[in-house]
Amino acid sequence: MPKVKITIKESRCRSGYCKKGDEFIVEDLCPPLCHELWNSIYPSVYALLNGAELDYGNTRAAMFEAKCPDGGRVVVHGEVIK
């Protein structure tokens, strides 16, 4: 079963949940992220866990980048790992 690695690329998190460089491996349970960030990236994580490729720049790949809905304070990169 694939796993998705989420890496925090940038962080100005108000609550201090996310720090630049933090990494989380997602198999089936949500990682310790705030609800707002998790809600915004969950559809992409779910799709990757189920074999999807997503739009990534001018190509399609088994990865994504997203920003926190709180003004883009946190930037994450998600990618499938074996």
C-alpha positions in Angstrom: 0.0 0.0 0.0 1.4 3.4 -0.9 2.1 6.0 1.8 2.1 9.8 1.5 4.9 11.9 3.0 3.9 15.4 3.9 6.8 17.9 4.3 6.3 21.4 5.7 8.2 23.7 3.3 7.4 27.0 4.9 5.7 27.9 8.2 4.4 31.0 9.9 1.7 28.9 11.8 -0.1 31.0 14.4 -0.6 28.0 16.7 2.9 26.5 16.3 1.6 23.2 15.0 3.8 23.2 11.9 7.5 23.9 11.7 9.6 24.1 8.6 11.1 20.8 7.9 8.5 18.7 9.8 7.7 15.5 8.0 4.7 13.2 8.4 4.0 9.8 6.9 0.3 9.1 6.2 -1.0 5.6 5.8 -4.5 5.7 7.1 -4.7 8.1 10.0 -4.4 11.9 9.9 -1.1 13.3 11.1 -0.9 15.9 13.9 -1.8 18.9 11.8 -4.5 21.5 12.6 -8.0 20.7 11.3 -8.0 23.5 8.8 -4.8 22.4 7.0 -5.8 18.8 7.1 -9.2 19.5 5.7 -7.7 21.4 2.8 -5.1 18.7 1.9 -7.1 15.5 2.7 -8.6 15.2 -0.8 -5.2 15.2 -2.4 -3.7 12.8 0.2 -6.7 10.4 -0.3 -6.3 10.5 -4.1 -2.6 9.8 -3.9 -3.2 6.9 -1.4 -5.5 5.4 -4.0 -3.2 5.6 -7.0 -4.0 9.0 -8.5 -1.8 11.4 -10.3 -2.5 15.1 -9.8 -1.8 18.3 -11.7 1.6 19.5 -10.7 2.8 22.5 -12.6 2.7 21.6 -16.3 2.6 17.8 -15.7 0.8 15.1 -13.8 2.6 13.5 -10.9 2.0 11.5 -7.6 2.6 14.7 -5.6 1.0 18.1 -4.7 1.8 21.4 -3.0 -0.8 23.3 -1.0 -1.0 26.3 1.2 -2.8 26.7 4.5 -6.3 28.2 4.2 -5.2 30.7 6.9 -3.7 33.2 4.5 -1.1 30.7 3.2 0.9 30.7 6.4 2.0 27.1 5.9 3.1 25.5 2.6 3.2 21.7 2.4 4.5 19.3 -0.2 2.9 15.8 -0.4 4.3 12.9 -2.3 3.8 9.2 -2.7 6.5 7.0 -1.1 6.9 3.3 -1.3 
